[in-house]
Amino acid sequence: MAIAEQMLHSTVKLVSMKGGAACSTGTGFFMNFAIRGESSVPAIVTNKHVIEGSDQVTALCHLADDGKPSGKFIACGMPTTRNCVFHHPDANVDLCAVPIGNIMQAAIALKTPLFITHLALDLIPDDEDWKYFDAIEEVTMIGCPNGLSDEANNLPIVRRGITATSLGKLYNGKPEFMVDMACFPGSSGSPCFCMIGPGISTAKRTACMSREQPMKFPPGHYDEKQVRALTKLLDDVCADLRISPDNQPKREWVAMVMLVCSNRAPADIQELRAEIARQFLLLESLESQTVEG
């Protein structure tokens, strides 16, 4: 499977549920977090606010056929109550991981294994790598804006933009950068990729990165405050132009944010992995004590 196709299969649409009813959509991507030795926790990484207020999140996953996508899908529901989700320990870091190991094992037991492509941790640029990016880079975001996806093939939507701030510098002193790209609700949790192509100007990038190698950024997030501000601005413009709702067709603003902040700190994903390991080992210890008791 080509790199680009792997990127598509690494990303999934998330539907947040509350009391059995859908309340919002978002995006997540698959990662496999090593814990200890051969132990690992497969999970869907997304933004905390994607699952906030929900009691379950649903993802439509591909079924596997001889290690390849079969063209068939199955809806997988995962609880999102506090003890069922790994949250980044820093309240200011909008990252969490929804474990899917039990669902994967259940699918195998039913002889309907899932086809899942995990993004590797080493795709995230480390502190040394950032300085080798150019001041302006093309970026690709894969996700489900406004809940939109290729439902027939169960694949996300691909969009492309450019960096709005230099990747080699901290935006406003924070480990963030800005992307100039059309983003809608549902884009939250989408991974951004920088596909390294020709014209690479430094020796390190030429030696270490090929056209088929993506550099993955931690997920960007859709800023609802920007949307509300933009919607109010549009409403104010209509009021200034004396556009009356009574004599005009009903309007619904679909706000599109062009500038989106994304986190460039690889430490955030590593800290999330450490939190998963801490909770996993704590649970393992408690289970051991229960057995001994």
Secondary structure, DSSP 4 states (H G I P E B T S, - for coil): --HHHHHHHTEEEEEEEETTEEEEEEEEEEEEEEEETTEEEEEEEE-HHHHTT-SEEEEEEEEEETTEEEEEEEEEEEE-SGGGSEE-SSTTS--EEEE-HHHHHHHHHTT--EE--PBPGGGS--TTGGGGS-SS-EEEEEE-GGG--BTTTTB-EEEEEEESS-TTS-GGGSSEEEEEEEE-TT-TT--EEEE--S---SHHHHHH--TT-EEEEPPB---HHHHHHHHHHHHHHHHHTT--TTSS--------EEEEEEE--HHHHHHHHHHHHHHHHHHHHHHHHHHH-
